């Protein structure tokens, strides 16, 4: 039907967003199913490279994330800046999304292009529960960014006592200096 109207499931709006990404952002499960049925690519990137699953993770849309994964979407698929769905969930403190991504075997250690890991970004925004989930899934609490910064350092720099406490309890080296 879309084709008879001159439309395609691959069309994008003026912002570079495709229909399946928009549906994922709004948790419109039936729309996602219909788009997939009509040939939409579950990995179709928006302008910044974020896949529909990435968008679902960013928006906290558990059901959309699961549905896209069931249809082959990559739980580790990054944006062009290297940020993964786990990274964006940690950035936004989306613990339910993190739990689902971990359950789906997402890699919790993938840094972005600047070497910033999900643990680091969670510490930067004081998402201490996200730090705990990432640790339980095997994340390195002492990983350094490309600039030599660490999660403890950014938490201390930002005054995030709860993140410092979580990192310390989980065995992070609280004596590691922050890079210059």
C-alpha positions as CSV (number, residue, x, y, z in Angstrom):
1,X,0.0,0.0,0.0
2,X,2.8,2.4,0.9
3,X,4.4,1.9,-2.6
4,X,1.1,2.5,-4.3
5,X,1.0,5.9,-2.5
6,X,4.5,6.8,-3.7
7,X,6.0,6.3,-0.2
8,X,8.7,3.9,1.0
9,X,9.5,2.5,4.4
10,X,13.0,3.7,3.8
11,X,12.0,7.4,3.4
12,X,13.3,9.9,6.0
13,X,12.0,13.2,7.2
14,X,13.8,16.5,7.0
15,X,15.8,15.6,10.2
16,X,17.0,12.3,8.7
17,X,14.8,10.1,10.8
18,X,13.2,7.0,9.2
19,X,9.7,5.8,10.0
20,X,10.9,2.8,12.0
21,X,13.1,5.0,14.1
22,X,10.3,7.4,14.8
23,X,8.0,4.4,15.7
24,X,10.7,3.1,18.1
25,X,11.1,6.5,19.7
26,X,7.4,6.5,20.4
27,X,7.1,2.8,21.4
28,X,4.6,2.2,18.6
29,X,4.9,-1.6,18.4
30,X,2.2,-2.2,15.8
31,X,3.7,0.4,13.6
32,X,7.2,-1.2,14.0
33,X,5.7,-4.6,13.1
34,X,3.9,-3.2,10.0
35,X,7.1,-1.4,8.9
36,X,9.1,-4.6,9.2
37,X,6.5,-6.5,7.4
38,X,6.8,-4.0,4.6
39,X,10.6,-4.3,4.4
40,X,11.9,-1.7,6.8
41,X,15.5,-2.3,7.8
42,X,15.7,-2.7,11.7
43,X,19.3,-1.3,11.5
44,X,18.3,1.7,9.3
45,X,20.3,4.6,10.8
46,X,19.1,8.2,11.4
47,X,21.4,11.1,10.5
48,X,23.8,10.5,13.5
49,X,24.0,6.8,12.7
50,X,21.7,5.7,15.6
51,X,19.7,2.6,14.7
52,X,16.0,2.2,15.7
53,X,17.2,0.0,18.6
54,X,19.6,2.7,19.7
55,X,16.7,5.2,19.6
56,X,14.6,2.8,21.7
57,X,17.4,2.6,24.2
58,X,17.8,6.3,24.3
59,X,14.1,6.9,24.8
60,X,13.7,4.2,27.4
61,X,11.3,2.1,25.2
62,X,11.8,-1.5,26.5
63,X,9.1,-3.1,24.4
64,X,10.3,-1.5,21.2
65,X,13.9,-2.5,22.0
66,X,12.9,-6.1,22.5
67,X,10.8,-6.2,19.3
68,X,13.6,-4.8,17.2
69,X,16.1,-7.2,18.7
70,X,13.7,-10.1,17.9
71,X,13.8,-9.0,14.3
72,X,17.6,-8.9,14.2
73,X,18.7,-5.5,15.4
74,X,22.2,-5.4,16.8
75,X,22.2,-4.6,20.6
76,X,25.8,-3.2,20.2
77,X,25.2,-1.1,17.0
78,X,26.8,2.3,17.6
79,X,26.1,5.8,16.4
80,X,28.8,7.4,14.2
81,X,30.4,8.8,17.4
82,X,30.9,5.2,18.7
83,X,28.2,5.5,21.4
84,X,26.4,2.1,21.8
85,X,22.9,1.5,23.1
86,X,24.5,0.5,26.5
87,X,26.4,3.8,26.5
88,X,23.2,5.9,25.9
89,X,21.3,4.0,28.5
90,X,24.0,4.6,31.0
91,X,24.2,8.3,30.0
92,X,20.5,8.7,30.6
93,X,20.3,6.5,33.8
94,X,17.9,4.1,32.0
95,X,18.3,1.1,34.4
96,X,15.4,-0.9,32.9
97,X,16.9,-0.5,29.4
98,X,20.4,-1.5,30.8
99,X,18.9,-4.6,32.4
100,X,17.3,-5.6,29.1
101,X,20.4,-4.9,27.1
102,X,22.5,-7.0,29.5
103,X,19.9,-9.8,29.3
104,X,20.3,-9.7,25.5
105,X,24.1,-10.1,25.9
106,X,25.0,-6.5,24.9
107,X,28.7,-5.6,25.5
108,X,28.9,-3.3,28.5
109,X,32.5,-2.3,27.8
110,X,32.3,-0.6,24.4
111,X,33.7,2.9,24.6
112,X,32.7,5.7,22.3
113,X,35.2,7.2,19.9
114,X,36.7,9.3,22.7
115,X,37.3,6.2,24.8
116,X,34.4,7.1,27.2
117,X,32.9,3.9,28.5
118,X,29.4,3.3,29.8
119,X,30.7,3.3,33.4
120,X,32.5,6.6,32.9
121,X,29.4,8.3,31.5
122,X,27.2,6.9,34.2
123,X,29.7,8.3,36.8
124,X,29.7,11.7,35.0
125,X,26.0,12.0,35.5
126,X,25.8,10.3,38.9
127,X,23.8,7.3,37.8
128,X,25.2,5.1,40.5
129,X,22.6,2.3,40.0
130,X,23.7,2.1,36.4
131,X,27.3,1.7,37.6
132,X,26.2,-1.2,39.8
133,X,24.4,-2.9,36.9
134,X,27.4,-2.4,34.6
135,X,29.7,-3.9,37.2
136,X,27.5,-6.9,37.7
137,X,27.7,-7.5,33.9
138,X,31.5,-7.4,33.8
139,X,32.3,-3.7,33.1
140,X,35.8,-2.5,34.0
141,X,35.5,0.1,36.7
142,X,39.0,1.5,36.1
143,X,38.9,1.9,32.3
144,X,40.6,5.1,31.1
145,X,39.4,7.4,28.3
146,X,41.6,8.4,25.4
147,X,42.6,11.4,27.6
148,X,43.5,9.2,30.6
149,X,40.5,10.1,32.6
150,X,38.7,7.5,34.8
151,X,35.2,7.1,36.2
152,X,36.3,7.9,39.8
153,X,38.0,11.1,38.5
154,X,35.0,12.4,36.7
155,X,32.7,11.5,39.6
156,X,35.0,13.4,42.0
157,X,35.3,16.4,39.6
158,X,31.5,16.6,39.5
159,X,31.0,16.1,43.2
160,X,29.0,12.9,42.7
161,X,29.4,11.2,46.1
162,X,27.0,8.4,45.4
163,X,28.9,7.4,42.2
164,X,32.3,7.6,44.1
165,X,30.8,5.4,46.8
166,X,29.5,2.9,44.3
167,X,32.8,2.7,42.4
168,X,34.7,2.3,45.6
169,X,32.4,-0.4,46.9
170,X,32.8,-2.2,43.6
171,X,36.6,-2.2,43.7
172,X,37.5,0.7,41.5
173,X,40.9,2.2,42.3
174,X,39.9,5.5,44.0
175,X,43.6,6.5,44.1
176,X,43.8,6.7,40.3
177,X,44.5,10.3,39.3
178,X,42.4,12.0,36.7
179,X,44.2,12.8,33.5
180,X,45.1,16.4,32.4
